[in-house]
Every structure is written in structure tokens, then in C-alpha cells.
């Protein structure tokens, strides 16, 4: 495998992993659907606080 092929393969894998939603997205979406937008915003703020800490 040459460098160009390896770089292309890595770029495709990294792009797919970047656009795939994670557990925090699922938590915020579920909270929005079940409990409403205000609680979803609070859940999102909690996720961001956890990431920054």
C-alpha cells in the first residue's frame, strides 16, 4: 500500500467517524422528543460542560 492510498483510506474513515452521531446526540434528541426543547437544551449544556471539564 502506497502513501496516497493509505492517506485516502484514512481520510474516508475519519470523515465517516466524524459525521456519525454519538451517544450525546442521541441523548439530546431523545430528551427533545420526550421532555421538550427546554430540557433538551439543558441536556446539551450538560454535554458541553462535560466535554469542557
CHARMM-style PDB file with segment names, atoms N, HN, CA, C and O in Angstrom:
ATOM      1  N   UNK     1       0.856  -1.169   0.000  1.00  0.00      PROA
ATOM      2  CA  UNK     1       0.000   0.000   0.000  1.00  0.00      PROA
ATOM      3  C   UNK     1       0.904   1.234   0.000  1.00  0.00      PROA
ATOM      4  O   UNK     1       1.780   1.379   0.853  1.00  0.00      PROA
ATOM      5  N   UNK     2       0.677   2.108  -0.959  1.00  0.00      PROA
ATOM      6  HN  UNK     2      -0.034   1.991  -1.652  1.00  0.00      PROA
ATOM      7  CA  UNK     2       1.490   3.312  -1.024  1.00  0.00      PROA
ATOM      8  C   UNK     2       0.906   4.409  -0.127  1.00  0.00      PROA
ATOM      9  O   UNK     2      -0.169   4.243   0.449  1.00  0.00      PROA
ATOM     10  N   UNK     3       1.611   5.508  -0.019  1.00  0.00      PROA
ATOM     11  HN  UNK     3       2.485   5.642  -0.487  1.00  0.00      PROA
ATOM     12  CA  UNK     3       1.230   6.592   0.891  1.00  0.00      PROA
ATOM     13  C   UNK     3      -0.092   7.233   0.465  1.00  0.00      PROA
ATOM     14  O   UNK     3      -0.915   7.558   1.320  1.00  0.00      PROA
ATOM     15  N   UNK     4      -0.304   7.413  -0.799  1.00  0.00      PROA
ATOM     16  HN  UNK     4       0.365   7.149  -1.494  1.00  0.00      PROA
ATOM     17  CA  UNK     4      -1.533   8.054  -1.282  1.00  0.00      PROA
ATOM     18  C   UNK     4      -2.765   7.208  -0.950  1.00  0.00      PROA
ATOM     19  O   UNK     4      -3.788   7.748  -0.530  1.00  0.00      PROA
ATOM     20  N   UNK     5      -2.675   5.907  -1.133  1.00  0.00      PROA
ATOM     21  HN  UNK     5      -1.844   5.469  -1.475  1.00  0.00      PROA
ATOM     22  CA  UNK     5      -3.793   5.011  -0.821  1.00  0.00      PROA
ATOM     23  C   UNK     5      -4.072   4.995   0.671  1.00  0.00      PROA
ATOM     24  O   UNK     5      -5.229   5.024   1.090  1.00  0.00      PROA
ATOM     25  N   UNK     6      -3.015   4.949   1.475  1.00  0.00      PROA
ATOM     26  HN  UNK     6      -2.075   4.926   1.134  1.00  0.00      PROA
ATOM     27  CA  UNK     6      -3.180   4.962   2.931  1.00  0.00      PROA
ATOM     28  C   UNK     6      -3.805   6.261   3.394  1.00  0.00      PROA
ATOM     29  O   UNK     6      -4.676   6.252   4.263  1.00  0.00      PROA
ATOM     30  N   UNK     7      -3.378   7.372   2.833  1.00  0.00      PROA
ATOM     31  HN  UNK     7      -2.670   7.380   2.127  1.00  0.00      PROA
ATOM     32  CA  UNK     7      -3.930   8.681   3.197  1.00  0.00      PROA
ATOM     33  C   UNK     7      -5.393   8.786   2.793  1.00  0.00      PROA
ATOM     34  O   UNK     7      -6.205   9.313   3.553  1.00  0.00      PROA
ATOM     35  N   UNK     8      -5.734   8.301   1.630  1.00  0.00      PROA
ATOM     36  HN  UNK     8      -5.073   7.873   1.013  1.00  0.00      PROA
ATOM     37  CA  UNK     8      -7.121   8.319   1.173  1.00  0.00      PROA
ATOM     38  C   UNK     8      -7.996   7.430   2.055  1.00  0.00      PROA
ATOM     39  O   UNK     8      -9.101   7.825   2.427  1.00  0.00      PROA
ATOM     40  N   UNK     9      -7.518   6.252   2.388  1.00  0.00      PROA
ATOM     41  HN  UNK     9      -6.620   5.932   2.086  1.00  0.00      PROA
ATOM     42  CA  UNK     9      -8.271   5.339   3.256  1.00  0.00      PROA
ATOM     43  C   UNK     9      -8.488   5.957   4.632  1.00  0.00      PROA
ATOM     44  O   UNK     9      -9.591   5.894   5.174  1.00  0.00      PROA
ATOM     45  N   UNK    10      -7.454   6.547   5.192  1.00  0.00      PROA
ATOM     46  HN  UNK    10      -6.557   6.598   4.751  1.00  0.00      PROA
ATOM     47  CA  UNK    10      -7.579   7.196   6.491  1.00  0.00      PROA
ATOM     48  C   UNK    10      -8.560   8.363   6.427  1.00  0.00      PROA
ATOM     49  O   UNK    10      -9.371   8.534   7.337  1.00  0.00      PROA
ATOM     50  N   UNK    11      -8.499   9.157   5.380  1.00  0.00      PROA
ATOM     51  HN  UNK    11      -7.840   9.018   4.641  1.00  0.00      PROA
ATOM     52  CA  UNK    11      -9.388  10.310   5.247  1.00  0.00      PROA
ATOM     53  C   UNK    11     -10.858   9.883   5.166  1.00  0.00      PROA
ATOM     54  O   UNK    11     -11.723  10.517   5.770  1.00  0.00      PROA
ATOM     55  N   UNK    12     -11.133   8.830   4.434  1.00  0.00      PROA
ATOM     56  HN  UNK    12     -10.431   8.315   3.943  1.00  0.00      PROA
ATOM     57  CA  UNK    12     -12.508   8.330   4.324  1.00  0.00      PROA
ATOM     58  C   UNK    12     -12.996   7.810   5.673  1.00  0.00      PROA
ATOM     59  O   UNK    12     -14.117   8.109   6.084  1.00  0.00      PROA
ATOM     60  N   UNK    13     -12.164   7.035   6.363  1.00  0.00      PROA
ATOM     61  HN  UNK    13     -11.253   6.792   6.030  1.00  0.00      PROA
ATOM     62  CA  UNK    13     -12.554   6.511   7.672  1.00  0.00      PROA
ATOM     63  C   UNK    13     -12.765   7.638   8.673  1.00  0.00      PROA
ATOM     64  O   UNK    13     -13.729   7.608   9.438  1.00  0.00      PROA
ATOM     65  N   UNK    14     -11.885   8.626   8.681  1.00  0.00      PROA
ATOM     66  HN  UNK    14     -11.102   8.650   8.059  1.00  0.00      PROA
ATOM     67  CA  UNK    14     -12.011   9.751   9.607  1.00  0.00      PROA
ATOM     68  C   UNK    14     -13.262  10.570   9.304  1.00  0.00      PROA
ATOM     69  O   UNK    14     -13.929  11.031  10.230  1.00  0.00      PROA
ATOM     70  N   UNK    15     -13.591  10.760   8.040  1.00  0.00      PROA
ATOM     71  HN  UNK    15     -13.050  10.385   7.288  1.00  0.00      PROA
ATOM     72  CA  UNK    15     -14.793  11.513   7.673  1.00  0.00      PROA
ATOM     73  C   UNK    15     -16.055  10.781   8.115  1.00  0.00      PROA
ATOM     74  O   UNK    15     -16.987  11.410   8.617  1.00  0.00      PROA
ATOM     75  N   UNK    16     -16.098   9.482   7.940  1.00  0.00      PROA
ATOM     76  HN  UNK    16     -15.341   8.971   7.532  1.00  0.00      PROA
ATOM     77  CA  UNK    16     -17.269   8.706   8.366  1.00  0.00      PROA
ATOM     78  C   UNK    16     -17.440   8.749   9.877  1.00  0.00      PROA
ATOM     79  O   UNK    16     -18.560   8.890  10.369  1.00  0.00      PROA
ATOM     80  N   UNK    17     -16.353   8.630  10.612  1.00  0.00      PROA
ATOM     81  HN  UNK    17     -15.443   8.515  10.212  1.00  0.00      PROA
ATOM     82  CA  UNK    17     -16.441   8.686  12.072  1.00  0.00      PROA
ATOM     83  C   UNK    17     -16.823  10.082  12.562  1.00  0.00      PROA
ATOM     84  O   UNK    17     -17.481  10.217  13.594  1.00  0.00      PROA
ATOM     85  N   UNK    18     -16.420  11.104  11.841  1.00  0.00      PROA
ATOM     86  HN  UNK    18     -15.885  10.995  11.004  1.00  0.00      PROA
ATOM     87  CA  UNK    18     -16.732  12.474  12.239  1.00  0.00      PROA
ATOM     88  C   UNK    18     -18.213  12.790  12.065  1.00  0.00      PROA
ATOM     89  O   UNK    18     -18.797  13.466  12.913  1.00  0.00      PROA
ATOM     90  N   UNK    19     -18.828  12.322  10.995  1.00  0.00      PROA
ATOM     91  HN  UNK    19     -18.354  11.773  10.306  1.00  0.00      PROA
ATOM     92  CA  UNK    19     -20.231  12.669  10.742  1.00  0.00      PROA
ATOM     93  C   UNK    19     -21.216  11.719  11.410  1.00  0.00      PROA
ATOM     94  O   UNK    19     -22.422  11.970  11.395  1.00  0.00      PROA
ATOM     95  N   UNK    20     -20.717  10.621  12.002  1.00  0.00      PROA
ATOM     96  HN  UNK    20     -19.738  10.417  12.014  1.00  0.00      PROA
ATOM     97  CA  UNK    20     -21.599   9.680  12.688  1.00  0.00      PROA
ATOM     98  C   UNK    20     -21.989  10.266  14.037  1.00  0.00      PROA
ATOM     99  O   UNK    20     -21.116  10.615  14.832  1.00  0.00      PROA
ATOM    100  N   UNK    21     -23.298  10.380  14.313  1.00  0.00      PROA
ATOM    101  HN  UNK    21     -24.007  10.097  13.668  1.00  0.00      PROA
ATOM    102  CA  UNK    21     -23.701  10.929  15.608  1.00  0.00      PROA
ATOM    103  C   UNK    21     -23.353   9.972  16.739  1.00  0.00      PROA
ATOM    104  O   UNK    21     -23.356   8.752  16.570  1.00  0.00      PROA
ATOM    105  N   UNK    22     -23.055  10.549  17.882  1.00  0.00      PROA
ATOM    106  HN  UNK    22     -23.052  11.540  18.019  1.00  0.00      PROA
ATOM    107  CA  UNK    22     -22.657   9.737  19.030  1.00  0.00      PROA
ATOM    108  C   UNK    22     -23.761   9.634  20.064  1.00  0.00      PROA
ATOM    109  O   UNK    22     -24.911   9.996  19.812  1.00  0.00      PROA
ATOM    110  N   UNK    23     -23.391   9.137  21.224  1.00  0.00      PROA
ATOM    111  HN  UNK    23     -22.457   8.844  21.429  1.00  0.00      PROA
ATOM    112  CA  UNK    23     -24.345   8.948  22.307  1.00  0.00      PROA
ATOM    113  C   UNK    23     -24.890  10.271  22.827  1.00  0.00      PROA
ATOM    114  O   UNK    23     -26.053  10.348  23.222  1.00  0.00      PROA
ATOM    115  N   UNK    24     -24.063  11.313  22.832  1.00  0.00      PROA
ATOM    116  HN  UNK    24     -23.118  11.251  22.511  1.00  0.00      PROA
ATOM    117  CA  UNK    24     -24.556  12.602  23.315  1.00  0.00      PROA
ATOM    118  C   UNK    24     -25.636  13.166  22.399  1.00  0.00      PROA
ATOM    119  O   UNK    24     -26.589  13.786  22.872  1.00  0.00      PROA
ATOM    120  N   UNK    25     -25.494  12.958  21.109  1.00  0.00      PROA
ATOM    121  HN  UNK    25     -24.720  12.455  20.725  1.00  0.00      PROA
ATOM    122  CA  UNK    25     -26.530  13.398  20.173  1.00  0.00      PROA
ATOM    123  C   UNK    25     -27.822  12.626  20.396  1.00  0.00      PROA
ATOM    124  O   UNK    25     -28.910  13.201  20.372  1.00  0.00      PROA
ATOM    125  N   UNK    26     -27.698  11.329  20.612  1.00  0.00      PROA
ATOM    126  HN  UNK    26     -26.815  10.862  20.632  1.00  0.00      PROA
ATOM    127  CA  UNK    26     -28.883  10.513  20.882  1.00  0.00      PROA
ATOM    128  C   UNK    26     -29.568  10.959  22.167  1.00  0.00      PROA
ATOM    129  O   UNK    26     -30.796  11.002  22.233  1.00  0.00      PROA
ATOM    130  N   UNK    27     -28.781  11.290  23.188  1.00  0.00      PROA
ATOM    131  HN  UNK    27     -27.783  11.254  23.134  1.00  0.00      PROA
ATOM    132  CA  UNK    27     -29.353  11.754  24.453  1.00  0.00      PROA
ATOM    133  C   UNK    27     -30.137  13.045  24.261  1.00  0.00      PROA
ATOM    134  O   UNK    27     -31.255  13.170  24.762  1.00  0.00      PROA
ATOM    135  N   UNK    28     -29.569  14.000  23.547  1.00  0.00      PROA
ATOM    136  HN  UNK    28     -28.661  13.898  23.140  1.00  0.00      PROA
ATOM    137  CA  UNK    28     -30.241  15.286  23.334  1.00  0.00      PROA
ATOM    138  C   UNK    28     -31.490  15.098  22.480  1.00  0.00      PROA
ATOM    139  O   UNK    28     -32.521  15.705  22.771  1.00  0.00      PROA
ATOM    140  N   UNK    29     -31.428  14.279  21.437  1.00  0.00      PROA
ATOM    141  HN  UNK    29     -30.591  13.786  21.201  1.00  0.00      PROA
ATOM    142  CA  UNK    29     -32.597  14.044  20.591  1.00  0.00      PROA
ATOM    143  C   UNK    29     -33.716  13.340  21.349  1.00  0.00      PROA
ATOM    144  O   UNK    29     -34.886  13.692  21.200  1.00  0.00      PROA
ATOM    145  N   UNK    30     -33.360  12.346  22.163  1.00  0.00      PROA
ATOM    146  HN  UNK    30     -32.409  12.060  22.285  1.00  0.00      PROA
ATOM    147  CA  UNK    30     -34.373  11.648  22.960  1.00  0.00      PROA
ATOM    148  C   UNK    30     -35.005  12.588  23.983  1.00  0.00      PROA
ATOM    149  O   UNK    30     -36.216  12.559  24.197  1.00  0.00      PROA
ATOM    150  N   UNK    31     -34.182  13.416  24.609  1.00  0.00      PROA
ATOM    151  HN  UNK    31     -33.197  13.440  24.434  1.00  0.00      PROA
ATOM    152  CA  UNK    31     -34.699  14.366  25.584  1.00  0.00      PROA
ATOM    153  C   UNK    31     -35.624  15.367  24.907  1.00  0.00      PROA
ATOM    154  O   UNK    31     -36.655  15.731  25.474  1.00  0.00      PROA
ATOM    155  N   UNK    32     -35.278  15.817  23.715  1.00  0.00      PROA
ATOM    156  HN  UNK    32     -34.441  15.521  23.255  1.00  0.00      PROA
ATOM    157  CA  UNK    32     -36.134  16.759  22.994  1.00  0.00      PROA
ATOM    158  C   UNK    32     -37.464  16.126  22.626  1.00  0.00      PROA
ATOM    159  O   UNK    32     -38.507  16.775  22.709  1.00  0.00      PROA
ATOM    160  N   UNK    33     -37.436  14.868  22.222  1.00  0.00      PROA
ATOM    161  HN  UNK    33     -36.590  14.340  22.154  1.00  0.00      PROA
ATOM    162  CA  UNK    33     -38.671  14.191  21.805  1.00  0.00      PROA
ATOM    163  C   UNK    33     -39.574  13.884  22.991  1.00  0.00      PROA
ATOM    164  O   UNK    33     -40.796  13.967  22.874  1.00  0.00      PROA
ATOM    165  N   UNK    34     -38.992  13.531  24.123  1.00  0.00      PROA
ATOM    166  HN  UNK    34     -37.999  13.463  24.219  1.00  0.00      PROA
ATOM    167  CA  UNK    34     -39.783  13.085  25.264  1.00  0.00      PROA
ATOM    168  C   UNK    34     -40.126  14.225  26.216  1.00  0.00      PROA
ATOM    169  O   UNK    34     -41.255  14.316  26.698  1.00  0.00      PROA
ATOM    170  N   UNK    35     -39.153  15.096  26.488  1.00  0.00      PROA
ATOM    171  HN  UNK    35     -38.235  15.022  26.096  1.00  0.00      PROA
ATOM    172  CA  UNK    35     -39.330  16.080  27.548  1.00  0.00      PROA
ATOM    173  C   UNK    35     -39.434  17.523  27.062  1.00  0.00      PROA
ATOM    174  O   UNK    35     -39.756  18.413  27.850  1.00  0.00      PROA
ATOM    175  N   UNK    36     -39.168  17.769  25.789  1.00  0.00      PROA
ATOM    176  HN  UNK    36     -38.906  17.046  25.149  1.00  0.00      PROA
ATOM    177  CA  UNK    36     -39.330  19.116  25.260  1.00  0.00      PROA
ATOM    178  C   UNK    36     -38.003  19.824  25.017  1.00  0.00      PROA
ATOM    179  O   UNK    36     -36.941  19.362  25.432  1.00  0.00      PROA
ATOM    180  N   UNK    37     -38.099  20.959  24.332  1.00  0.00      PROA
ATOM    181  HN  UNK    37     -38.963  21.335  23.994  1.00  0.00      PROA
ATOM    182  CA  UNK    37     -36.885  21.654  23.906  1.00  0.00      PROA
ATOM    183  C   UNK    37     -36.077  22.266  25.056  1.00  0.00      PROA
ATOM    184  O   UNK    37     -34.848  22.301  24.998  1.00  0.00      PROA
ATOM    185  N   UNK    38     -36.759  22.746  26.096  1.00  0.00      PROA
ATOM    186  HN  UNK    38     -37.757  22.718  26.143  1.00  0.00      PROA
ATOM    187  CA  UNK    38     -36.012  23.353  27.212  1.00  0.00      PROA
ATOM    188  C   UNK    38     -35.119  22.319  27.899  1.00  0.00      PROA
ATOM    189  O   UNK    38     -33.952  22.591  28.181  1.00  0.00      PROA
ATOM    190  N   UNK    39     -35.666  21.145  28.164  1.00  0.00      PROA
ATOM    191  HN  UNK    39     -36.614  20.924  27.935  1.00  0.00      PROA
ATOM    192  CA  UNK    39     -34.884  20.095  28.810  1.00  0.00      PROA
ATOM    193  C   UNK    39     -33.773  19.588  27.877  1.00  0.00      PROA
ATOM    194  O   UNK    39     -32.701  19.199  28.342  1.00  0.00      PROA
ATOM    195  N   UNK    40     -34.030  19.593  26.566  1.00  0.00      PROA
ATOM    196  HN  UNK    40     -34.901  19.909  26.189  1.00  0.00      PROA
ATOM    197  CA  UNK    40     -33.002  19.182  25.613  1.00  0.00      PROA
ATOM    198  C   UNK    40     -31.853  20.180  25.607  1.00  0.00      PROA
ATOM    199  O   UNK    40     -30.692  19.790  25.483  1.00  0.00      PROA
ATOM    200  N   UNK    41     -32.168  21.463  25.740  1.00  0.00      PROA
ATOM    201  HN  UNK    41     -33.111  21.780  25.840  1.00  0.00      PROA
ATOM    202  CA  UNK    41     -31.116  22.465  25.787  1.00  0.00      PROA
ATOM    203  C   UNK    41     -30.280  22.299  27.057  1.00  0.00      PROA
ATOM    204  O   UNK    41     -29.063  22.480  27.035  1.00  0.00      PROA
ATOM    205  N   UNK    42     -30.932  21.959  28.144  1.00  0.00      PROA
ATOM    206  HN  UNK    42     -31.921  21.812  28.162  1.00  0.00      PROA
ATOM    207  CA  UNK    42     -30.200  21.703  29.378  1.00  0.00      PROA
ATOM    208  C   UNK    42     -29.314  20.454  29.252  1.00  0.00      PROA
ATOM    209  O   UNK    42     -28.193  20.427  29.760  1.00  0.00      PROA
ATOM    210  N   UNK    43     -29.825  19.431  28.575  1.00  0.00      PROA
ATOM    211  HN  UNK    43     -30.736  19.453  28.162  1.00  0.00      PROA
ATOM    212  CA  UNK    43     -29.023  18.225  28.342  1.00  0.00      PROA
ATOM    213  C   UNK    43     -27.818  18.553  27.460  1.00  0.00      PROA
ATOM    214  O   UNK    43     -26.715  18.069  27.710  1.00  0.00      PROA
ATOM    215  N   UNK    44     -28.025  19.361  26.447  1.00  0.00      PROA
ATOM    216  HN  UNK    44     -28.922  19.754  26.244  1.00  0.00      PROA
ATOM    217  CA  UNK    44     -26.919  19.781  25.594  1.00  0.00      PROA
ATOM    218  C   UNK    44     -25.894  20.592  26.351  1.00  0.00      PROA
ATOM    219  O   UNK    44     -24.691  20.444  26.137  1.00  0.00      PROA
ATOM    220  N   UNK    45     -26.376  21.462  27.247  1.00  0.00      PROA
ATOM    221  HN  UNK    45     -27.354  21.583  27.421  1.00  0.00      PROA
ATOM    222  CA  UNK    45     -25.447  22.251  28.073  1.00  0.00      PROA
ATOM    223  C   UNK    45     -24.643  21.330  28.995  1.00  0.00      PROA
ATOM    224  O   UNK    45     -23.462  21.570  29.244  1.00  0.00      PROA
ATOM    225  N   UNK    46     -25.286  20.281  29.496  1.00  0.00      PROA
ATOM    226  HN  UNK    46     -26.246  20.086  29.293  1.00  0.00      PROA
ATOM    227  CA  UNK    46     -24.573  19.312  30.318  1.00  0.00      PROA
ATOM    228  C   UNK    46     -23.509  18.562  29.536  1.00  0.00      PROA
ATOM    229  O   UNK    46     -22.422  18.300  30.050  1.00  0.00      PROA
ATOM    230  N   UNK    47     -23.820  18.221  28.305  1.00  0.00      PROA
ATOM    231  HN  UNK    47     -24.704  18.434  27.888  1.00  0.00      PROA
ATOM    232  CA  UNK    47     -22.845  17.540  27.456  1.00  0.00      PROA
ATOM    233  C   UNK    47     -21.634  18.449  27.209  1.00  0.00      PROA
ATOM    234  O   UNK    47     -20.487  18.015  27.314  1.00  0.00      PROA
ATOM    235  N   UNK    48     -21.907  19.702  26.885  1.00  0.00      PROA
ATOM    236  HN  UNK    48     -22.839  20.054  26.800  1.00  0.00      PROA
ATOM    237  CA  UNK    48     -20.820  20.646  26.612  1.00  0.00      PROA
ATOM    238  C   UNK    48     -19.970  20.877  27.865  1.00  0.00      PROA
ATOM    239  O   UNK    48     -18.743  20.948  27.789  1.00  0.00      PROA
ATOM    240  N   UNK    49     -20.633  20.993  29.008  1.00  0.00      PROA
ATOM    241  HN  UNK    49     -21.630  20.936  29.069  1.00  0.00      PROA
ATOM    242  CA  UNK    49     -19.906  21.178  30.259  1.00  0.00      PROA
ATOM    243  C   UNK    49     -19.007  19.974  30.542  1.00  0.00      PROA
ATOM    244  O   UNK    49     -17.871  20.129  30.988  1.00  0.00      PROA
ATOM    245  N   UNK    50     -19.522  18.782  30.279  1.00  0.00      PROA
ATOM    246  HN  UNK    50     -20.445  18.655  29.916  1.00  0.00      PROA
ATOM    247  CA  UNK    50     -18.720  17.582  30.471  1.00  0.00      PROA
ATOM    248  C   UNK    50     -17.531  17.529  29.533  1.00  0.00      PROA
ATOM    249  O   UNK    50     -16.452  17.088  29.930  1.00  0.00      PROA
ATOM    250  N   UNK    51     -17.704  17.968  28.303  1.00  0.00      PROA
ATOM    251  HN  UNK    51     -18.580  18.326  27.980  1.00  0.00      PROA
ATOM    252  CA  UNK    51     -16.612  17.966  27.338  1.00  0.00      PROA
ATOM    253  C   UNK    51     -15.532  18.969  27.750  1.00  0.00      PROA
ATOM    254  O   UNK    51     -14.338  18.691  27.647  1.00  0.00      PROA
ATOM    255  N   UNK    52     -15.970  20.134  28.216  1.00  0.00      PROA
ATOM    256  HN  UNK    52     -16.941  20.360  28.301  1.00  0.00      PROA
ATOM    257  CA  UNK    52     -15.006  21.167  28.607  1.00  0.00      PROA
ATOM    258  C   UNK    52     -14.278  20.824  29.899  1.00  0.00      PROA
ATOM    259  O   UNK    52     -13.138  21.238  30.111  1.00  0.00      PROA
ATOM    260  N   UNK    53     -14.951  20.060  30.764  1.00  0.00      PROA
ATOM    261  HN  UNK    53     -15.877  19.724  30.592  1.00  0.00      PROA
ATOM    262  CA  UNK    53     -14.293  19.685  32.031  1.00  0.00      PROA
ATOM    263  C   UNK    53     -13.311  18.570  31.753  1.00  0.00      PROA
ATOM    264  OT1 UNK    53     -12.641  18.095  32.670  1.00  0.00      PROA
TER     265      UNK     53
END
